[in-house]
């Protein structure tokens, strides 16, 4: 029927986030962070704030939905996530470990939180492809992950 609109019911329902995921190319990064992480200090990264309350939504929930539509080949997680928030780190591992990119396991890179923070805040200024920043309502320390886009061919 002409003029009828169809409401999306699966995958990423947030319009801005769906658009961000649709725009990323091979090697581009989307960062999903906890409530305490500061926004990048420039306009080269699309910033989306999904937080609606302390703990809502959780970073793992947002990553789970993003992964239904985004092909990844690598993730970056701060060393402190593993050491100081092991339950969150395990949730991240549980989300990523079943995924394969062209048959290969997803590469996990662990870096100090200070380097993670610098990459997120200043990466585009240094030629790094941090295209999107998504802040959640998560109130768990170091609940942050960078998803690096892959290709499926």
N, C-alpha and C positions, 0 to 999 in steps of 0.2 A: 504494500500500500504506500503510495507516494505521500511523503510528509510525516510518516510515522517514524519515531525515533526508537532506537533499540538501546536499552541500558546494558552496559557491560556487567557481567555477573561473575567472571572468573579472572584469575591473574591479578595484576595490579589495578586496583580500582581508583586510586588517587590520581587524578588527571595529570598533575605536574610531575609526579614520580614516574608515571607510565611514559610520559613524553621524554623524560631524561633517559630512561632505559632504552627507549627506541632510538635515541640519538647517539649513543656511545658506539665507538668503533674499536677495532682490535688494539689492545694495549691501553685503552682509556680506563680510568679509575673512578669508581663510585665509593665514597666513604660513608659508612653507617656508624653513628656514634651515640654515646650516652648523653644524658641531659647536660652534663657539665662541660662538654667539649666546646671551645669557642668557635665561632664562625670564622672562615677565612677573611682576611683583611683586604680583600680586593674583589673585583667583579668578574674575574676570569673563571670562577667556579659557580655553577648553579647551586644555590642553597635552598633547602626545603626543611622546614621545621614541622615535624609530625607530632611533637609532644603535646599531649592533652592533659597530662597529670603525671605525678610521680609514679613511674613504673609502666606508663601507658603511652605508646606501645613499647614493648620490649624490643631490643635490637635484634635478637634472634628471630622474632616474629616477622620483622620487616625484611630481614635477609632471606628468610624462608620464601616470602612472596616474591621478592626480586628474583630469586633463583628460578622461579617458574618461567621467567621470560628472558633471562640474561644468560648467555653463554660465558663462562669464566674459565680462565686457565691458571690463575694464581690468586692467592689471598695474602694479605699482610696483616699480621697480628702482633701487637706489642708484647715484648717479653714479660712485662708486668701483668698482662692478662693471665698468662699461664701461671705465674707465681702467686699473684695476689687475689685473683678471681677464678680459681680453678673450675668451678661449676660452670661459669660462663664460657670459659675456654673449651670445656668439654661439649657444651651445647654447640659452639661454633664448629668443632671437629665433627660432631654428629651430623651437622647440616652439610658440610663440605665433603666428607669422606666417601659418600656413595657416588658423587658426581665424577664423571669422566669427561675430558676434553679430547676429542678424537682418539678415544681409547686410553688416554693417559690420566693418571691420578692428578688431582689439582695440586700445584706446587704451593707449599706454605712457607712464607718467609717470616721470620721473627726478628724484630728490631727493637732497640730500646724505645720507651715511650717518648723520650725527647726527640728522637729522629722521626718517629711516627707523627708527632705533633708538628714538627717542622715541615714534613712532607705535605701534610694536610693544609697547613696555614700558608705555606710559601711555595709549594711545589710548582704551580703553574708559572710563577715568576721566574723559576729556574728551568723551565722547559719540560717539567713533568706533566703528564696528561691527567691531572685530577679534574675531571669534568663535573662531578657532582658531590655534594655534601648533604647528607640526610641526618638530621638530629632527631633522636627519639626521646621518649620520656623515661628511659631506663635510668635508674638511680644506683647502678652497680658500678664500682670503680673499674676503670679500664675496659669497659664493655664496648669496644670499638673494633671495626674490621674494615679493611680496604679490599674491595672486589676488583680484580683486574680482568677486563673483558678479553675473551678469546674469540675464535671463529670456529664454526662447525664444519669447515671444509678444508 
